[in-house]
Amino acid sequence: MTELLAIIDAYAREAEATVVEATETGVVLDRTPFYTGGGGQPSDTGVLRSGDKEWQVRKISRAGGKLVHELDSEPPEAGTGVHCEIDWDRHYQLMRTHTALHILCGVVWRDFGAHVTGSDMKPLTARMDFELEEMTADFAEKIEDLINLEVQAARDVKIRTLPRDEAFAIPDLIRTKISLLPEGISEIRIVDIEGLDLQADGGTHVANTREVGTIKVTSHESKGRINKRLRIAVE
């Protein structure tokens, strides 16, 4: 099983690793600083280097329970030591964007009690859907003001892991309408924007809300009778 460094330290930019398996399209590593994707957050890109050879990592895919770093050319053989380096600018943009979504979710839950029905993100842009009957331009403008107040509040973002039973004793830990956590997971990773939002989550985040920057609500849409969408951009 690949050791996932990004969920331990989201600020890790590089690491040494060993190829444990080569596939037709890429390699499985014993450890990786690349975020492997999930929960609407795309996987990292970057490079692997060994001696004078270099491979572009296009994405991380899952095959047979293994994480394959998809490469742009013939992969190195099993046993090869490689230096892994992520595309830091893209990685950090996604950290900021993911935290912005948690701020948005925290505010909408706190002030309106609405569950999340879906989300997706790209670097510096994202959307989140909520179980709301109506959404107006005034509502979207109000949300923009509220979420930027939380950015300016400089709230620390803490990560911890709890046993499943202990985690699920926390009220409102799951904000999605349908829980996406598999039954077999014995430990739950918790992301806590102190004083605002506490959720189960497996993505990468900044350490303080000030790092997010200004959040703009760029549009609002109706996606059904009780399903409304907000789109944001991070500046």
C-alpha positions, 0 to 999 in steps of 0.5 A: 500500500502506498504511503500517502504523504499529502494527507499527513503534510499538505505542504510537502512538495517533494519526496524520495520513493521507490517504484514497487510496480510498473504498469502499461501506463505508469507506476505504483510507488511505495510512498508519494507526496502527490494528492491522489484525488477524491471528494471532488478534488482532482489528483496532483500533477508533477514530475518523477526523476531518476538520474538523467531521466524525467517523467511527467505525472499526468494524474493518479488513477486507481486500478485493482486497489493500487494507486497508479501514477500515470506517466507521459512515457515508458515507465521506470522498472520496479525497484527504481528509486525516483525523486517525486516533485509535485506541481506546487502552484497547482497543488496550493491553488487546490488547497486554497480552493478546497478550504474555500469550499469548507468555509462556504459549507460551514457558513451555509450550514451554520446560518441556513442548516442546508446539507451539501448535495454535491461539489466539484473543484478545479484550481481556484474555481469550484461549485457547491450544491445545497438542499435549498428551496430558493436562492436569489442574487441577494442571497448569493451576495450575502453569502459572499460577504459572510464567507469573506468575513471568515477568511479575514477571521484568520481561523486555524485549520486543524487536521486529526484522525479519530476512531470511527465511533468517536468521530461519529459521536460528533454532531453534524460531522457529515454535511453531505445529504448522503454519507460518502464514507465507506462502512469499512473505514475504522478511522476518520480524518477530520478537518476542523476550521476552528470555530466554524466548520468540523467535517470528515474529509480526505483532501488537502487544506491550508493551515489558516483561512487567511491563506485562501484569499478573497472568495467571489461568488460568481453565479447561482443556479437552480438545479431542481426544486430543492437543489441550488448551486453556488459557483465560486472563484478564489482570488 
